[in-house]
């Protein structure tokens, strides 16, 4: 997704970090990003949480996590439904979209589940997405990774962290950072670590069975899991080309489809899922390869000139290319075909802000009712001099949902600092930097808090101090 300046909320969120910071991430990982249990040591829930937390910090610091609130709001509704089917509470596991090409989803100890953006726009309906999330949830509830790490006699958690960091740097960077990551992958990872990360056939069979049960209890159909795996099998040429096969290949997929899902294969196809298709369009427009997405949307528009989803998608692509006048024209045409469309209104508001038209943006935002529009209206109100309304809206954008909305935290933190509410400003910026994986900056801002947010800031400082202490071991 395109990266915007802090003054511009919307599709893409905060800016990506510089290449030298990615090298720092790798060096930090090599200096032991996770605790090092002795071989065969018990893998406690706390150790699992530490592994997942540190890996997640690496992803956050690299800027690969999708933070568009319209995408993540829909994604959260599906993941929470899956958690309920698994008998888990909302928030017990954490689900994220990773801006990455290739078909893949993976789970990390401590309750972290990730899915590639390309996987999302390769699936056909919500049930197939739920099937993949159910399968990965089952890997965690069955503790597959944790059991292998606990039983390992040759591999430490530190080498796993270094491995994952190498993958991240190698796939996200060119030049020296990319070369450094590739060197780690090819020369610093032994067969023990590869075996540790790879799911066995028994693991996959167990995840299939448990995941299928979760899926059904969540209200979806077994055919959805068959359909998702069939797509993965049919598109094996798209399996994450920048990742090693032991992280991308789910073993024996052909035989598993035949043995575990033979009944589902005979089920009638699912009806069109318009809500998922709209979500898929947004992921493709925001995260997909520009040329490929342009081709897909253009073909659809040629087939149906009234396809407002294709028009809007082309508008978002024009915006990613910084062709703002063309984006405005296309997105207005889409809105004319779908009056009152909440996402289209919010996106047009964002586009107006990019065109330095806050009054126009305000008009669009006021007609929409989603988190993106609330944040945009806060920014537009600030630019128009209505600080009272801006303050209320910034707080609302942050608290609308349970998850951390990083663009809102950054903009609100800077705004409150500028109007003299420094405690709140530092507290929000501390949360922003912590969520972005930038621990030193987070510590700095939390240390400045002295008022009503001090107790919360002190709790966060304690957690960050534990992370930094373990990193120095």
C-alpha angles and dihedrals in degrees: 000000000000116000118231135201117263088257093062120068120193146066106014103023123205127011123274117249128251123267092250089059090055089054088052089053090054093047090048090052091051088052087061116276093186134042115272111229113195114256109285093012119148113272101223124193088251092055090049090051091050092052092049094044094052094046090049090052089057092053092045093049091051091055096234098125115101112236103176102133096213091056095041094046091059092041090052093053090056095044093049089052089053091049090052090051089052091051092249130131124248108273094019088112124028122225125198140178113228119205097232139126121239132055112281147122126185142179127220125200115266095050104293120141124180133186127192117244091232090058089058095055091045095058123085106215147004093265091061090052090049089050093057092046090048091052093051091044088055091054088058098043088049089049093224097159093040093051092052092048091048092050096044116115098184107033130073128200087245092064089050090053091049090049093052092045090052091053091049095049095041093052098042102042143054128202120025097349092051092046091050091052093048091050090055092049096048101035109023104047119082129205089258092063092045090053090046093056097043120090114228125227089255090052091050093047091052092047089049092053097042092040092051089052091050090048094053093045088052089059101257130121129256087234087068092065091045090049094049094049092044090056090049090050095046091050100043088134087070096052104131100293091196095056130074115258094245089067096043108035119086101201125240094005093156094054092042091055090051097045106032102033106032091119092049091051089065095051118109115261119269118259118254112289105213095180093054092045090056089050090048091052090054093049091048093048094045103037108016130102106279098229095044093047091047090053094048095048093043092053090050092049092049089053093046119015089194094059096123092182090060091046092051091045090054088049092054090049091051088051091052087054089050092243092137099169092054090045091053092050095049095044092049089052090052092050091050089058093046107031114199095016102161098212093046091051093050092047091050088052090053090048091051090053090052087052089052093247105129095165091055090045090052090056092055095043093051090060094052129074111202138097094263091055093047092053092044091050089051090054093044091050090050092051090048091053099252097130095164093058092041091055092052093047095047090055090047093051090053096047101038092096135019096246125086111261101203100193089053092049092050096047093042093047093054092043096052091045091053094051093050101261090119098161092057091042094053092044093053092045089050089055091046095052093042090052089047092055093247098130101173092053090047091052091050094054095042089052090058093058112104107151137058093331095051096100091052091044091051091053090051091047090054091053093047091047089056090052093050092046092053091046090058094053 
